[in-house]
């Protein structure tokens, strides 16, 4: 084929092929013996396209109106409510330390680790290639990177080794919140390590050996004897197939051995099956089992002091809705060695100190999940246009985002106030406050994350921006360490049987009297609300009672510590009736300036 003349116009391949085929057809239709020049026809095809409109190249992949990736930010300084709480209930040194962690939390590198840890799930290795039992779980390196930051940031048991009243638990709570914005699965073993220390305090000799390792800032993965490690991680094993939250129904048996007391406790051999055991690569577990005297609590190490593996057969890993970076397993105990913690037959009482601490972390983790979802919604609205304007400038979207911001700030303030109670040793207030917060904040999280996801529309429903993972994660803390009903009934017990907790709660909310008429009215009604906890039929309405108590406490805390625009909008909407059923139904009287201010405070840049 000859090349076309230099002034020939380019023709698309599709059009050129079509004309060549039509030329062949015309040639075969000619009479026999007729000569024709196919060369001339081809030249004509290349230089004079019949349909020039098809030759134009139309750009179809120009990207417009798409939101850029979340920028690097500081998870502490971008969150005024959290930053103010650290300065209020801790000190400047604590703020400086959490600020360093906050910069790491808001980095692109941390988000990559989170994505990798949730894409490459843990893998169970039950046996070695030669057939020996291994019972190990392999994690992606990103998991270990996340764990290293959490442990080196002092998010495990370190606060229990610090003097009381110095803000150590507030510092740790703020750090736990900021780092939880990155990824929630690895915070499960971090939380259990933090919570194991108060339970081990029931046995001072045992605590003296284990707590320093649980409080270490050195992340030392791998199964080895405690003395060969620079730091340790702890887990928990309570739930069984038949019992769930009813741990008194546990069937795992613990038989006293002839070994005698070791490290301050009698030794036992445990046999049974644990239905949910998270983070099975931990160095030790607090486990409940039946003894002749009743339920006992036992410290069960993975590796014994002589280097021998303690029988701890991992049957399978759970295929979970969320929390997929973290390994949750079923474990078979068969003659597994353990040391009793606390008094014989008082295991539930002993482990409740661990449960209380993990419930606090449920509140912290849920407030962080709220926060992470809110940031993505605000960031999207600041960059996405619809109907000629940025979403963040449109009144209805402002209403939604402002409403989400109120929910997030109320959760954060309550969580940090509870951590402050731990610092102060105020068990009377934390007893009722943690149960209220665990129920309410964890219940609100899935609803809030769903609304934040909807702010992004279809972009929120895909995996790339992280909201889909947050949505799968959102229900977990409401289930872990007692579901909603369990916590609601716990509130009833505290309100009806522990007058000191009731008085501590009332003292806290009464500090906010005079701020807003709706809040004053809610506070005045509290004695009657609390009195109903003792009614024989109170159980059926327990959730209603808990909601009233939790909302009033959140409103009182915001009235004391938040800017007036935040407190007033929260009280008017949550207690004053100026709110619908869904987010985005704040009273229309809320000025646009106030709504914009709430959104700006939600993600300070």
Buried (B, 14 or more C-beta within 10 A) or exposed (E): EEEBEEEEEEBBEEBBEBBBEEBEEEEEEEEEEEEEEEEEBBBBBBEEBEEEEEEEEEEEEEEEEEBEEBEEBBBBBBBBBBBBBBEBBBBEEBBEBBBBBBBBBBBEEBBEBBBBBBEBBBEBEEEEEEEEBBBBBEBBEBBBBBBBBBBBBBBBBBBBEBEEEBBBBBBBBBBBBBBBBBBBBBBBBBBBBBBBBBBBBBBEBBBEBBBBBBBBBEBBBEBBBBEEBEBBBBBBBBBBEEBBBEBEEBEBBBEBBEEEEBBBBBBBBBBBBBBBBBBBBBBBBBBBBBBEEEBBBBBBBBBEEEEEBBBBBBBEBBEBEBBBBBBBBBBBBEEBBBBBBBBBBBBBEBBBBBBBBBBBBBBBBBBBBBBBBBBBBBBBBBBBEEEEEEBBBBEEBBBBBBBBBBBBBBBBBBBBBBBBBBBBEBBBBBBBBBBBBBBBBBBBBBBBBBBBBBBBEEBBEEEEBBBBBBBBBBBBBBBBBBBBEBBBBBBBBBBBEBEEBBEBBBEBBEBBEEBBEBBBEBBEEBEEBBEBBEEEEBEEBBBEBBBBBBBBBBBBBBBBBBBEBBBBBBBBBBBBEBBEEEBBBBBEEBEEEBBBBBBBBBBEE
